[in-house]
């Protein structure tokens, strides 16, 4: 039995649709539940994330979210918006610039910086911010399907 929704209907951008300068964003407020769930999934139970008394004595003077929890929003934008469903992560570089605290909203923006049509590759630059402060920067390399493949 064939689905009413075709594979093409679920697909994000194809490599032929992408141009340098295209961008997309996602915003998420980091909750206590996000931090606890991420600790459970990742196994990273560092008390900087989970224990306020411990974290108060750190250089951060209080609890912070996992850096990778913040960086995962790059994947959110890439996999759901730009290029979107169908793209494949090949490489990710991230630089952690500042901590994110529970209750803060992270806005992640991804911008296409290069399209390598013959190799079906896209290079994307990412910036995660809390208000106007950069907390994470990244560079992604993606494999993006071609219309010719479908």
ABEGO torsion letter per residue (X at the ends): XBBABBAAAABBBBAAABBBGBBBBBBBBBBAAAAAAAAAAAGBABAAAABAAAAAABAAGEBBBBAAAAAAAAAAAAAAAOAEBGBBBABBBBBBABBBBBGBBBBBBBBBABBBAAAGBBBBBBBBBBEABBABBBBBBBBBBBAAAX
